[in-house]
Amino acid sequence: MNATAKYQTAADVFDAWRDALFSGAAPPLYAVGTGALATVEIGPGRVVLVGGLPGGGKTALAMQWVIDALRAVPTLRAVVANVEMSAAVLLDRQLARLSGVPLDAIAKRKLGAEHADRIDRGLATLESVADRLAFVAPPFDLGNIAATADDFGGALLTLDYLQRIRPPGEHADKRGSVDALMDYLRQFADAGCAVLAVSAVARTKDKRGRSSYVGDGLSLASFRESSELEYGADTAYVLVPGRDDPEAVTLRCLKHRHGEPVDVNLCFERRIQSFRPTEPAPATPADRGKLTASLRALWGSTPAAADDDGGDK
């Protein structure tokens, strides 16, 4: 049986690609942090995967990125599908981060006059983004999540966590289900969504051969259930706890399709559920315009660009 071939030639996309190359306009990205956290690239068309140990702060980090992206981009709308925590619990955590008031006091509703000013500031910040943030209600299947994103107009979609979210159709096992889920998330990204996916990780062997969640053993193969996770993601991170300092965490970049993987050293202040970088952002080129001008000059000096008819000169 002959199938109809579907393809594009390089010539079909060449003019648009060349125009984009020389435009000087970088792909749109959402700012999710300062310092070294500015290296995290979340934006339309990208799937960013974050894994880590149980209780290691994956959800706290993902929600910090979502809230800070909403603060930085006034037109952005975000949808969060969290299978384990209610909207109220997630907001408690972000209020702790934004106010600096310990989560224990907020969660147990033990707020006093000494907290008032900080709580007011945190509430004002959350209220400023509240109408652009939606939480998915059960059922936590991909159909409901997609319908929510479509109805709400969500451009940033967060799934926490992947192994608990059901894709459409019947699947033989959990691995097949996660494979299918990543296929759909890739389609969401190709349609222009930014996808932030939180994943559980599998146990690894420590130096004595014991099964554990030792951070040094975390790799791309650690994401649970499916190798499709590391293949389908544009960027993959794992949160690795420090050996000696309980607040020291490394956001280890295991894969980055759009550049060099960059690890980020963080301090995780658990009492207020806040991650902050412990180092400045790496240096970046000071003037993109100079690079664009150089590219244009180089292109203009090539025979192909100088001769639109394709003849030799």
C-alpha positions in Angstrom: 0.0 0.0 0.0 1.4 3.4 -1.0 1.0 6.2 1.5 0.9 9.8 0.6 4.3 11.3 1.4 4.3 14.5 3.6 7.4 16.6 3.6 8.9 20.1 3.1 12.0 20.8 1.1 14.7 23.1 2.5 13.8 25.5 -0.3 10.2 25.7 1.0 11.3 27.1 4.4 14.5 28.8 3.4 13.3 32.4 2.8 11.2 32.5 6.1 14.1 30.9 8.0 16.6 33.4 6.6 14.4 36.4 7.4 14.0 35.2 11.0 17.7 34.7 11.3 18.5 38.3 10.3 15.5 39.9 12.1 17.4 40.3 15.4 14.2 39.1 17.2 14.9 36.3 19.6 12.3 33.5 20.2 9.8 34.7 22.8 10.6 33.5 26.3 9.0 34.1 29.7 11.2 35.5 32.5 11.0 33.1 35.4 13.8 34.4 37.6 16.8 36.6 38.1 20.5 35.8 38.4 21.4 32.3 37.2 17.7 31.5 37.0 17.5 33.8 34.0 19.1 30.9 32.0 15.9 28.9 32.3 14.1 29.1 29.0 10.4 28.6 29.1 8.4 29.8 26.2 6.0 29.0 23.3 6.9 25.9 21.4 9.0 24.4 24.2 8.6 21.5 26.6 10.6 21.9 29.9 10.8 18.9 32.1 11.6 19.1 35.8 12.2 16.0 38.0 13.5 15.4 41.5 13.3 13.4 44.7 10.1 13.1 46.7 9.7 16.3 48.7 12.6 17.9 46.9 10.8 21.0 45.9 9.7 20.3 42.3 6.2 21.7 42.8 7.5 24.8 44.7 9.9 25.5 41.9 7.4 25.0 39.1 4.8 27.3 40.8 7.5 29.9 41.5 8.3 29.9 37.7 4.6 30.2 36.8 3.8 33.1 39.2 7.0 35.0 38.2 6.3 34.5 34.5 2.8 35.9 35.0 4.3 38.9 36.9 6.8 39.5 34.1 4.4 39.2 31.2 1.1 41.1 31.7 -0.6 39.4 28.8 0.3 35.8 29.8 -2.3 33.4 30.9 -1.4 30.1 32.7 -3.1 26.8 33.5 -1.9 24.5 36.3 -2.9 20.9 36.6 -1.7 19.6 40.0 -3.0 16.2 40.9 -1.8 16.3 44.6 -2.4 19.8 45.9 -5.5 22.0 45.9 -5.4 25.6 44.6 -5.6 26.9 48.1 -2.5 24.9 49.2 -0.6 26.1 46.2 -1.6 29.7 46.9 -0.5 29.2 50.6 3.0 28.3 49.4 3.3 31.2 47.0 2.0 33.6 49.7 4.8 32.4 52.0 7.4 33.0 49.3 6.1 36.4 48.3 5.6 37.7 51.8 8.4 36.0 53.6 6.0 34.8 56.3 6.7 31.1 57.2 4.4 28.6 55.5 3.6 27.0 58.8 2.0 30.2 60.1 0.1 30.7 56.9 -1.1 27.0 56.5 -2.2 26.9 60.1 -3.8 30.3 59.9 -1.7 31.6 62.8 -1.2 35.1 61.5 -0.6 38.0 63.8 -0.2 41.8 63.6 3.5 41.3 63.1 2.7 39.6 59.7 0.2 42.1 58.5 2.3 44.3 56.2 4.1 41.4 54.6 0.9 39.4 54.1 -0.7 42.4 52.5 2.1 42.8 50.0 2.1 39.1 49.1 -1.7 39.1 48.7 -1.5 42.2 46.4 1.1 40.4 44.2 -1.0 37.3 43.9 -4.2 39.3 43.3 -2.5 41.1 40.4 -2.1 37.8 38.5 -5.2 35.9 39.9 -7.4 36.5 36.9 -4.7 35.1 34.5 -4.1 31.9 36.5 -6.4 28.8 36.3 -6.3 25.6 38.2 -7.6 22.4 36.6 -10.3 20.6 38.6 -10.7 16.8 38.4 -10.7 14.7 36.4 -7.0 15.0 35.7 -7.0 13.6 32.3 -5.4 15.3 29.3 -8.8 15.9 27.6 -10.0 18.1 30.6 -6.6 19.8 30.8 -6.6 20.7 27.1 -10.2 21.9 27.2 -9.4 24.1 30.2 -6.4 25.6 28.4 -8.5 26.2 25.3 -11.4 27.8 27.2 -9.2 29.9 29.5 -6.7 30.9 26.7 -3.8 29.5 28.7 -0.4 29.8 26.8 1.7 28.4 29.7 0.6 24.9 30.7 1.9 23.2 33.8 1.4 19.5 34.5 2.3 18.2 38.0 3.0 15.4 37.8 3.1 13.5 34.5 2.8 9.9 35.9 -0.6 10.7 37.4 -2.2 12.3 34.3 -4.1 10.2 31.9 -3.8 10.6 28.1 -6.7 9.7 25.8 -7.1 6.1 24.7 -6.3 2.7 26.1 -2.7 1.8 27.0 -1.2 -1.5 28.0 0.8 -0.2 30.9 2.0 2.9 32.6 5.0 3.2 30.3 2.7 3.3 27.3 0.5 5.9 29.0 3.4 8.2 29.7 4.7 7.7 26.1 1.4 8.8 24.7 1.1 11.7 27.1 4.5 13.1 26.0 3.4 12.8 22.4 0.4 15.0 23.1 2.5 17.5 25.0 4.8 17.8 22.1 1.8 18.6 19.9 0.7 21.2 22.4 4.1 22.8 22.1 4.1 22.6 18.4 0.8 24.5 18.4 2.4 27.4 20.3 2.0 26.5 24.0 4.7 26.6 26.6 4.7 23.3 28.5 6.2 22.9 32.0 6.1 19.2 33.0 6.9 17.9 36.4 8.0 14.3 36.7 8.7 11.7 39.4 12.1 10.1 39.2 13.1 6.4 39.8 15.3 5.2 42.5 19.0 4.7 41.7 21.8 2.6 43.2 24.1 4.3 45.7 27.8 3.5 46.0 27.0 0.4 48.1 24.5 -0.9 45.6 21.5 0.0 47.7 18.3 1.4 46.1 17.9 5.0 47.0 17.2 8.5 45.7 20.8 9.5 45.9 21.3 12.8 43.9 24.6 11.8 42.3 22.8 9.0 40.4 20.2 11.1 38.8 20.3 11.3 35.0 18.1 11.4 31.9 17.3 7.7 32.5 15.9 8.6 36.0 12.6 10.0 34.8 10.0 7.4 35.7 8.2 5.1 33.4 9.3 6.3 30.0 12.4 7.1 27.9 10.0 9.2 25.8 10.2 11.9 28.5 13.8 12.7 27.9 13.5 12.4 24.2 10.4 14.6 23.9 11.5 17.4 26.2 13.4 20.4 24.8 15.0 21.0 28.2 15.3 18.5 31.1 16.3 19.4 34.7 16.6 17.5 37.9 16.7 19.0 41.4 19.7 17.6 43.2 20.1 18.2 46.9 23.4 19.2 48.4 25.4 16.7 50.5 26.1 18.9 53.5 23.8 22.0 53.4 20.1 21.0 53.6 19.1 24.2 51.8 21.7 23.9 48.9 20.2 22.5 45.7 21.5 22.2 42.2 19.1 22.5 39.3 21.1 20.2 37.0 20.4 20.7 33.3 20.6 17.2 31.7 19.5 18.3 28.2 19.0 21.6 26.3 18.2 21.5 22.6 18.6 25.2 22.1 22.1 25.8 23.6 24.6 24.7 26.1 23.2 23.0 29.3 23.7 25.2 32.3 23.4 24.1 35.9 22.0 26.5 38.4 23.0 26.5 42.1 20.1 27.4 44.3 19.2 27.9 47.9 15.8 26.4 48.8 14.4 28.1 51.8 11.8 25.5 52.8 10.2 27.6 55.5 8.9 30.0 52.9 9.0 27.6 49.8 11.4 29.9 47.9 14.2 29.2 45.5 16.9 31.8 45.0 20.0 31.6 42.9 23.3 31.7 44.7 25.2 33.1 41.8 24.8 35.8 39.1 23.7 35.1 35.5 26.4 34.0 33.2 27.7 36.7 30.8 25.8 37.1 27.5 26.7 38.9 24.3 26.3 42.7 24.9 25.0 43.6 21.5 22.9 41.3 19.4 22.7 44.0 16.7 26.4 43.7 16.0 26.0 40.0 15.5 23.1 40.5 13.2 25.0 43.0 11.1 27.9 40.7 10.8 25.7 37.9 9.7 24.1 40.1 7.0 27.5 41.2 5.8 28.7 37.6 5.7 25.6 36.5 3.8 25.9 39.3 1.3 29.5 38.3 0.5 28.6 34.7 -0.4 28.1 33.8 -4.1 24.6 32.4 -3.5 23.4 35.7 -1.9 25.2 37.9 -4.5 23.7 36.0 -7.5 19.9 35.5 -7.2 20.0 33.7 -10.6 22.3 31.1 -9.3 25.1 31.9 -11.8 28.8 32.0 -10.9 30.6 35.3 -10.6 
